[in-house]
Amino acid sequence: MATLNFLTGNAGKLAEAQTLFSPLGWDVQRFEIEGEIPEIIEPQTDNLTTVALAKIAQGVELLASQGRLQESLLVEDSGLFIDALPEFPGVYSAHVLQSIGCEGILRLLDDERSAHFLTAAVLWTGEAVEVFIGRCDGKIAMKIRGDDGFGYDPIFIPDSNDDDRTFAEMPQEEKSACSHRGRALRALYDFLNENGA
Ligand code: IMP
């Protein structure tokens, strides 16, 4: 089984990548150095891909410092974009979740509730960098619902879902089938397959 190193401190993201990749024959492992997740500095920018590219640049330097440059490395950056609040929380999704939480987002919204998630997944193949984008359209729920998932999952209802469940009310496989991350990672998997990785 081939190994894909994933540089992330988010257990939810890691679990989703493992669920998606393991049936396809890839073992997704958290990238650690001496048992620690390395600290990565995120640039101030309003573009998810720029953030993810800055993360992979630092990750590749770390691989090089470990003499592991030929190994693959995955980073990803995701954000929730709410139409009624242009570019918000967007690249500030992590900070906004920590400060006002899902309850705070619900308090800001009226009737206009459409939103989308975006993921920029960036892969170091051992030789080059490849970018994969995934998008999921949906809307913000009227109240918090569901116990599964992480982050904004309890308030996001994907459009592909005809019974109005939030991501947090779905099994992980069902979320991944339509989610921003699932789409970006399936594109990444197709790339790996086509390129004989
Ligand atoms: P980042 O990609 O780790 O910077 O994520 C930004 C914020 O969005 C974090 O607070 C995450 O918890 C949240 N987030 C990222 N992906 C998802 C998701 O799939 N569902 C819900 N929240 C997410």
Residues whose N, C-alpha, C, O or C-beta is under 5 A from the ligand:
A	BS01	IMP	E76 D77 S78 G79 S93 A94 L97 F150 G151 Y152 D153
